[in-house]
Amino acid sequence: MNSTRHFFSRFPYRFGLAILLGFAAACNSKNETIKPEIKPLTEAVYASGHVVSDQEYQVFAQTEGILNEKQVIEGKPVAKGQVLFVLESPQQTAKQQFAQEAYDVANRNYQNQGPALREARSALDVAQTKLQFDEANYKRYQDLFQNRATSKAEFEKFQLTYENSQSEYQAAKSRYDKLKNQLYLDLQNAETNLKVAKDETSRSEVKSEIEGVLLKTLKEPGELVKKGEVIGIVGQLSNFYLKLSVDELDVNRVKTGQIALVKIDAYPNKIFKAKIAKVYPIVDQRDQSLRVDAELIDKLPGYYSGLALEANIIIRKKEQALVIPRTVLLPGDSVELKKNGDVQKIKITKGVETLSEVEVLAGLDKDSEVVQP
């Protein structure tokens, strides 16, 4: 206690002066005021992204193999259906060759050239010849029996032989038809397998889906390419669009038809205009952003896809707005107003907002003295 009193007794004047000066400075700072300004004000949403060539797409390998040939150089035009890359796969070549041989065998077997079908056909012919012979004997003995020229037992013997020949012929014909149907199914399966093998082989020729330009090659000859792997990028350099990314908090503010002011890193001295063309209905969960596409209104000076950019999407714009700094805005959309030497807190109605400024629709005028916090 004594030490405390001794401390203040040594510096009574200086300590008191410091308190007074600090209080005076606080009062002066609190009473500093500004007046609202009338100026143009634009509310915008920030977006980042890059330039994309029209109809740009990734070229995927439809089969696995070694990149044997690159038939187009980057930057060169390509026609729709033109071969871009040629893949080579020894396994696929062997698979097609095997499918071709299987088809040839199945086709020969079905066209009466196979041993199984020839044997079945020969058995059917023998059965048919025997049937015709036994039928002739049966009819002859039937006439003899009716004319009482032979016994009933003799007639019945030839009748039974004829009936047995009929059964043998039907059995031989059934075996032949069944075998031919099976060979036909084998031929159809072999033909299907051959078509699949040829289709797989044809996919070794990777073709362009559009008329455009080969923008980039991601694989070089001699490299292994897996099925589904990207090996190139194709697009059209005659037209471009902007692929933008907007924060999910601003998704309800962005609409088609809005104008965007765009700054492209490659052209730092120029601002480009674009128009929002499409707002995608799903948020990317990786970065909680929404994809937005914009059409360029201004023409780009160069033909380059992938250029990085930043954009401000204009939400609202006023040429004559009563504006205050956002720093003077207090919670509850209120400000402190100095009037006749007194400071009072009043509520305002906001309009257009930016990161640094707020439009005042009601509560202030251009002569109001707003206290800076």
C-alpha positions, 0 to 999 in steps of 0.5 A, spaced: 500 500 500 505 504 501 509 503 495 503 504 491 502 511 494 509 512 493 509 511 486 503 516 485 506 521 489 512 521 485 508 522 478 502 526 480 502 531 475 505 527 469 500 521 470 494 526 470 496 530 464 497 523 460 490 521 462 487 528 460 491 528 453 488 521 452 481 523 453 482 529 449 485 525 443 479 520 444 474 526 444 477 529 438 477 522 434 470 521 436 468 527 433 471 527 426 466 527 421 465 526 414 459 528 409 456 523 404 458 523 397 454 523 391 458 519 386 457 513 381 457 506 385 457 499 382 455 493 386 459 487 383 461 480 384 468 477 384 470 471 379 476 468 377 477 463 371 480 462 365 479 463 357 477 457 354 476 456 346 470 454 343 468 447 343 474 445 347 475 438 349 480 433 352 482 427 347 481 420 351 484 414 348 479 409 347 484 403 348 491 401 351 497 401 347 504 405 345 503 411 342 506 410 335 505 416 331 502 423 332 499 425 325 498 433 327 502 438 330 500 442 336 497 449 333 495 446 326 488 445 324 484 439 324 478 436 320 472 433 323 474 425 323 481 426 322 486 422 325 490 425 330 494 419 334 495 412 332 496 407 338 499 400 337 498 394 341 501 387 340 495 384 344 490 387 340 493 385 334 493 378 336 486 378 338 483 381 332 487 375 328 485 370 333 477 373 332 478 373 324 481 365 324 475 363 328 470 367 324 473 363 318 473 356 321 465 358 323 464 360 316 467 354 313 463 349 317 456 353 316 457 353 309 457 345 308 465 345 308 466 342 315 467 335 317 461 335 322 456 338 317 459 333 311 458 327 315 451 329 318 449 331 311 452 324 308 448 320 313 442 324 311 443 322 304 443 315 306 437 315 310 433 318 305 436 313 299 434 307 304 427 311 305 426 311 298 428 304 296 424 301 302 418 306 300 418 303 293 418 296 296 412 297 301 408 300 295 409 294 291 408 289 296 402 293 298 399 292 291 401 284 291 397 283 298 391 287 295 391 282 289 392 276 294 399 275 290 403 275 297 402 273 304 400 278 309 406 276 313 411 278 307 407 285 306 408 286 314 415 285 313 416 290 308 411 295 311 415 295 318 422 296 314 419 302 311 416 305 317 423 304 320 426 307 314 422 313 316 424 314 323 431 313 321 430 319 316 427 323 321 432 322 326 438 323 321 434 330 319 433 332 326 441 331 327 443 335 321 438 341 322 440 341 330 448 341 328 446 346 322 443 351 327 449 350 332 454 352 327 450 358 325 450 360 332 457 359 332 458 363 326 454 369 329 458 369 335 464 369 331 462 374 327 460 379 333 467 377 336 470 379 330 466 386 329 468 387 337 476 386 335 476 390 329 472 396 333 477 395 338 483 396 333 479 402 330 480 405 336 487 405 336 486 411 331 484 417 335 480 422 331 478 429 332 471 430 334 470 437 331 473 441 326 478 446 330 485 446 332 490 441 336 491 445 342 496 441 346 499 434 346 500 430 353 503 424 350 509 423 345 511 417 341 513 411 344 510 412 351 504 407 354 497 410 353 492 407 358 485 406 356 481 413 358 487 417 359 487 424 356 492 424 350 491 431 347 486 437 347 482 440 341 478 446 340 476 452 336 480 458 336 475 462 332 471 463 338 472 463 346 468 463 352 470 465 359 470 459 364 469 463 371 468 460 378 464 464 383 463 463 391 457 459 393 455 465 397 454 469 391 450 464 387 443 468 388 446 474 385 449 472 379 444 471 373 444 470 365 445 477 361 449 480 366 455 484 364 462 482 367 468 487 366 474 482 365 482 483 366 486 478 363 493 477 366 496 477 359 493 483 357 494 488 363 493 494 360 486 492 357 479 491 360 474 486 356 467 486 357 463 479 357 456 477 358 454 471 363 451 466 358 450 460 363 450 459 370 451 452 372 446 449 377 451 445 382 456 447 386 463 444 386 464 441 393 472 441 392 472 449 393 465 451 394 464 455 388 459 455 382 461 455 375 459 460 370 460 461 363 461 468 360 461 470 352 466 475 350 463 481 347 470 484 346 475 480 341 481 478 344 488 480 341 491 473 340 488 466 340 490 463 346 486 458 350 487 457 358 489 465 360 488 466 367 483 472 368 479 476 374 472 478 373 467 483 376 460 481 375 456 487 375 450 486 379 447 493 380 450 500 378 448 507 379 450 514 376 448 518 382 448 515 389 449 518 396 455 514 398 458 513 405 464 509 407 463 502 409 467 503 415 462 508 418 457 503 418 455 500 425 451 494 426 444 494 425 445 498 419 446 505 423 451 511 423 452 516 428 450 523 426 453 529 429 448 535 429 448 541 433 454 539 437 451 533 439 452 525 437 446 521 436 445 514 433 440 513 427 438 508 422 439 508 415 436 504 409 442 501 404 442 500 397 448 498 392 454 495 396 461 494 395 467 492 399 468 499 401 462 503 400 455 503 401 449 507 398 444 510 403 437 510 400 434 514 406 436 517 413 442 521 411 443 527 405 449 530 402 450 535 408 449 530 414 455 530 418 457 522 419 462 521 425 467 516 424 468 511 429 
